[in-house]
Amino acid sequence: MGTFRAKEANMSGNSNQDTNNAIPRGRYNSKMTDGSSAYFNSERDLLEKEDTKEKSIDLQTVKARVDRIHVDGLMRTKDDIIKAQVTDLFKAKDMQDVIIRAYKVKGKLEALGCFRSIGVYIDTSQGPHASSEGVEITFTVREMRRLMGGINTMVGNNEGSVIIGAKAPNLFGRGERLQMEYSQGTKSSTNINVSAVKPLVDSWFRTVLTGSVYNTTSDFPWSGYHQCDKGLLLDIALNPDGAGILKHNLQYEATYRKMICSKQASFRVREQSGPSLKSALRHICSIDKRDSLIFPTAGSLIQFSTEIAGLGGDIGFVKNELIMQSNWTPHECLSFQLGLQSGLLRGINDNMKINIVDQFFLGGPMNLRGFDMRGCGPRHDGNSIGGDAYWALALHLYTPLPFRPGRRGFGDLFRLHGFVNGGNVSNFTFKFANDYKENMKIFTENVRCSVGGGIAMKLGNVARLELNLVMPLLFIRSDVLQKFQFGIGLQYL
């Protein structure tokens, strides 16, 4: 959050000395209503009253203008990239506006990835050219080292990973960085990633360019195959509002994929095994107004993604996916959350194929609770083969722990959690006009539903942990149920 320190001129001179002279020392005798006497130390009592007296100041009424901005601690960072971030401060008209804009500028400087720490100091303007309402703002920064590395942990997809990384931040003084990561997951997944990042801070859209090459291996025992990906990803991130609420990501991905079947894999999975080449364009748009990523109490999230594959290679499809979430808190101890996810996958033509890797799957502790990972939907000989259309809906109720142990501390990391969720995944047909009624059966037939509750824990601001007891209400015989579930991840239904 940073530290704002405002210095106020001493208008009363030696106030302590004047106060001591005005209040004579000694003890004063006062008659009580019952006739008894009590002694009071006049100096001590008056000072205590002054300490407990609250004074409120409307900062909007305090006129102020920024005369100078100082940035101390710059070594490698270029001046032009700093000027582009701080010039917005000169538009401030009052003290409240100065503080708000200074906080936003601090966030912009942090987003550059050039500094380890940033402090903000506000002082009255001094010197022969100082205005009567002028202030000076000083940013004290500590730049990152030229080469950094470390070992971290990451959670996601109900899997934990150990990450060994190294990066060279602020390579050329304008926020550029080169980073390398190697991760090993708890489910035999590995990932090697080398990325180059270049922020275009002077652009109106606050564009960030990223180029990555990667090598990823993942195991999917629920579907009977092991996947190896080698590819290239180019990403253009746009943040037009500057506050991180509206975001756009334009991506191009070229991937060589190799699918290896297990010995127990069904024939439907085996016939799709082998290498494939996917070349795709992707657009992700999100509007996130939530007050927290893990336990939001207010705000909403809307995210829509579109992927078009078939610019090269043998994989071709159009894939759309929608994620929505709304949060409201009628009482400080009750928070409701409504979540919706849906997706649709269509092939481009008969010459292009759709692989099982690209299908939608439902089920899991962070997805459709009460079912095993990929535990509901089309199956073949015990393997989940997914579908090309799905929907899922969930209503959550969160409350603090009973009697609020550890309030405003460790206890605030926990929530009691009750929910009801449902959904379905199936295959659509688009060949005939009367297929519309057949496709609408995804909302009426074979719908899965479950209710449950448990405890959820916040892990920093990057993931959540859930331990739930779930009772499936609607399911079919081929589904794989799971009444006790432990889940960990960031994205959840």
N, C-alpha and C positions, 0 to 999 in steps of 0.2 A: 504493500500500500504506500510506503514512503513516509516521510516525516515533513510536515509543514511547520516552520517556525516563524512566527511574526513578532517583530520587536516593536514596542510602543514607546514613544517618547515620554519622558518623565515630566509631566506638566506641573506637578505640585512641589518640586524641589525636594528638600529633606523632609519627606512626609512623616517618617518615623519619629524624627526629633520633634516636629510640631505636635504630633499626637501625644507624645510623652509629656510635653509641656502643658497641653490642654487638659489632660486627665491626671489629677493629682494622685500620687501613690497613697496607699493606706487602706484602712478597713472602715466600712460604714455600717452603723447599727440601724436596723430596720425593724419596726414593730410588725409582727404578724397579726392576723385577724384573731387568733386565739390568745393573744396577749404575750406570747413568747417572743424571744428575740432571736434574730439570725444575723450572721455576719457575712458580708460579701466583699470580695476583692473587686473594686470597681474597674481597675485597669484590665484584669483578666476577663471579667464578664463582658465588658464592652468589646474587647478584641474577639472573643468567641462569637459574639453576635455578628460582628462584621465578617468573620470567616464563613459563617453559615448563610449569609445573605447572598442570594443569586441575582446576578445582573445579566440581562439579555440584551444583545446588540444586534440589530438588523443590519447585516453586512451590505444589503442592497442600498441602504441609505448612505453608506460611506463611499464617497466618490474617490476613485483611484484610476490612475493611468500608468502603464508600464513605460518607464523612461529607458531602462537598460536591462539587458539580459546577459548574464555571465555564465559560461560553461567552463568549469575548472576540471582538469584531469585528462584532457584530450592528448593523445600521443599519436596513434596511427589514423584515427578517424578524421576524415576530411571535413572542412568547414561547410561545404555546400550541402552535405547531407544533414548536418545539424541545423543550419538555417531553415531548411525546408520543413523541419519539425516544429521549431519554436516561434516562427513569425506569427502564428495565430494568436499569441499572447498580446500583441500590440493592439488588438481589437477590443480588449477588455475595457469596461466603463465604470465598474464599481469593484469593491473588494471581494464580494462573493463571486463575481465573474472572473476575477484574477485567480482565485483559489481553484475554481472549477477548471478553468483553462490550463492552469499549471498542472493539475492532476492528469488531464488528458494528454498534455505534452509529455509528461513522464511516462505514460503508457505507450506513446508512440516511440519514445527513445528505447524503452524496454523491448518493443517489438522488433527493433533493428537487430537484436542479438549481438550487439557489440560490447555491452557493459555488464559487469557483474553486479554492481549496485549503483543506485541513483538516489541522491538526496536533493531536496528542494528547500530553499531558504528564501523568505520574503522579508525585505527590509525597506525602510523609507529611503527615498532617493536623496542623495547628498551631492554637493559640488556646485559650482557656479551655474551650471546649466540645468539644475534640478527644478522641476515644476512643483507648485504648492501641493498638488495631490499625487505626486509621482512616487512610484515604488521601483525598487530594483529586485530582480529575481535571479538567484544564483543556483545553478545545477552543478552539484559536485558528483562526478562520475568516476568509476573505476573500470578501466577497460579489461576485457578478457585477455588471457594469455594467448600467445600465438598458436599453441598446440595444447589441446585438452583431451582427456580420456577418462574412462571410468567403467565400472561394472554396475549395472542397474537391473531392476526387475520390472516386468510388465505383465499385465493381465488383460485378457480378452478372449472371447469365444470359449469361455469356460476352461481356459488353459492359462497356466503361468509360464513365463519365459524369463531366462537370464540373458541379458544383453551386454555384450562387450563392445564399447564404442570408442571412437576417436574422431575429433573434429578440429579443423583449423578455422576459427571464426575470424570475420572481418579481414579477409585476405588482402584486399586492395584498398581498405579504408572506407568502403561504402556499403558495408553489411554483407558482402559476399562470404560464403562459407562452403567448405568441402567437408563432408562427413562420411564416415564408414561405420557400419554396424554388423555385428554377427550375433544372432540369437539362437538359443537352444530351448525348445519347449518341452513341457512335461509329457507331451503326447507324441514324441519322436519327430516333431516338426523342427526344421532349421530354416534360417533365413540369412542371406548375405546381401547387403544393400550398400551401394555407393552412390551418393547424391551430391549434386552441385546446386547451390541456391543463390539466386540473385534478386534482391528486392529493388523495384523501381519506385523509390519513395517520392520522386518528384511528379509522378503521374497522378492524374485525377482519380483513377480507380485503385490507387495504392497496390499496384500489381507486384506479385512475387512469382518469379520463374524458377521452376525446379526441374532438373533432369536426373533420372535415376536409372541405374542398371541393377538387376537383382537376380538372385538364384534362390528359389524357395522350394522346400519339400514339405508335404503335409500328408497325414495319414487319416483316412476316413473309414474306420472298420465297420461303421453302421451301413455303409454302402458297398463294402468289399473291395476297395481300391486304394492305391497309394499314388499321389500326384507329385510330379516334379515340374516346376515352371522356371524358365529362363527368359527374361524379357527386358524391355525398355519402356520407361514411363516418362512422358513429358507432361508437365502440369503448369497451368496458368491460373493462379489464384487472384481473384478480384474482390476487393472490399470497398465498395463505393461509398458507404456511409462513414467509414473510418471508425465506427464503434464496435465492429464485429458482429452486428445483428444480421445484416444481409451479406451473404457470401456467395460467390460463384466460383466454380472450378471447371475449367475446360481442360480435358485430358486426351492424350493419344497414347495408346498402349499396343505394343507389339509383343506377343508372347509365344514362345515355343513350349508346348505342353506335352508331357509324356505321362500316360496313365497306365499304371501297373496293377493288375488284378491279383487278389489273394487267391489261395487255393480253394477257398470255400465260396468264391464269388459266383453269382448266378450267370446264366447264359446271356441275359439281357445286359449285364454289366460287361461281360467278357467281349461281346461284339463291339463295344465302344472303346476298348482298350487300345493302346498304341499311341503314336505321336499325332499331334495336331498343331496347326498354326492359326492363331487368332490375331487379327488386326482390327482395332476398334477405336471409335471416338466416343467420348463420354462427357456429359454435362451434368453437374450437381449444383443445385440451387437450394439454399437453406436460409430460413428466417428464424432466428432463435432469440426469443424475448424472455426466456426463463431466468429466474434469479439465481439458479444453481443447476449444475449439470447432474448431480447425483440425487439430491433430495430437494427438488424445486417445490416451492410453496405457491408460486404465482407465475403467470406467463405461459407462453405457448411456443411450440416448435412445429415448423412445417419444412419438410425436406423432400425434394422431388429430384429424381435422377433418371436420365435417359442414356442408354448405351446402344450404339449401332455398330455391329460387327459385320465384316464382309468386304472391307476395303482391300483385302488381300488374304491369302490363306484359304483354308477349307471350312472355316466356321463362319456362319452368317445368321444373324438374328437382330431383332429390335427388342430391347428389354427396358421396361418402365417400372419404377418402384416409387411408392409414396409412403412417407412416415409422418404421422401427425401426433401431437401430444398437447394436452391442455391441463393446467393445474389451477386449483383454487382452494382457498383456506377459509371456511366460514367461521372457524374458531381457532385459537392459537394451538389447541391440542388436537385438531382434526384437519387433515389435508387430503384432498381427493385428487386423483390423477386418472385421466382418460386417455388411452393410447390406441392408435390405429395404424396398422401396416397392411399394405397390399402391393401386389405386383403382377405383371403380365408379360409373357414372353412369346414372341412370334417369330417364325422362320421367314427368311427373305424369299427364297425360292427352293426348288427341289434339288438344285445342284449344291447348295450349301447345307451343311448338317448342323444339328444342335446336339452338343455332348451333354452327358449327365453332369458334368462339372458346372454347366451353366444353368441348371434347373434350380427351382425353388424348393426349400425343405422347411418343414415345421416340426417343432418339438424340442424340448430342452429346458433346463432350469431358468434361462434368461429369455426364453422364447415363449412357446406354448407350454406352460407349467402343467405338471401331471403326466407328461409323456417323456419318454427317453429321448436322447439326442436323435433327431430325424426319426422320431418314433411314430409319427402318423403320416398318412398319405399313401400314394401308390407304392406297392412293394412287389418283389418278385423273388421267390425262393429265399425269403428271409432278408433280402437286401432292399434298403430304401432307394428308390430310383427317382424320387422327386416328381414335380409337376411343373407345368408352364403357367399356372395361375394360382394365386393364393390370397387369402385375407385373414387377418387376425385382429381381435379386439380385446381390450383388457380394461377393467375398472379397478383401481387400487384405493385403499384407505390406509393412511399412515398416522400413527399416534406416537408420542414419546413413550419411554419406558414408564411403568407404573411407579408412582411416588417420585419421579424425576431424579434418580440418583445421578450424581456427577453433573448437575445442571450447569450450563455455561462452561463445560469442560469435556471430559472424556465421555460422559453420558450422552452428549449431543451427537455423537457419532452413530448412535443406534436408533432404530425405529421399529416399532411393532408394525406388522404388515399383514393386511388382509386383502384378498383379491378374488375376482372372478374373471376368467378369460376363456375365449373360444375362438375358433377359426376353422379353416378348411384349406386343403391344397389338392388340386386336381389338374386334369388336362383339358384344354379347350379345343374345339374344332371350329375351323373358319371356312370350310369348303362350300357349305350349302346355306341357303337363306334361312331355313328352319332350324339352323344350329343355335340360334339365339335362345330359344326356350330351353334347349338342352344344356346350354352353357350356364343358364341361370340356376340350374340345380345345385351349383356349388354353394349357394346360400341357403338351400333348404334340405339337401340330402347329405348324409354322412358328416354333418357338422360335429366337431369335437368341442367339448366344454368341460371345465373343471373349476372347482372352488378350493380355496385353501388359505393358509396364513402361516406366519412365522416371524422371523426377525431379520432385519436388514442392517448392514453396517457400512458406513462410508469409509473408504480407504483413500485418505487424502482427498484430492479432487479429480482423481483419474479413474476410479472404479468403485464398484459396490459389491458387497458379498451378501448372499442370501442363504438362509437355511429354512426350508418350508416343509410343512405337512400338507399334502394335496389330496383331494378326493375327486377323481375323474367322474363326471356325470354322464357325458355322451361320448361314445367311442365305438369302434367296430372291432371285429375279432382280430384282424391282422395288426392292430396298433400295439405298440409296446408301452405299457404303463409304468409309472414310477411314482410311488406315493411319498417317499422321503427324497427330497432333492436338495443338493448343495450346488450353488452356482456362484460364479464370479465373472465380472466383465463390466464394460462401460455401456454398451448398447443393450437395451432390454425393451421388452414389450410392456 
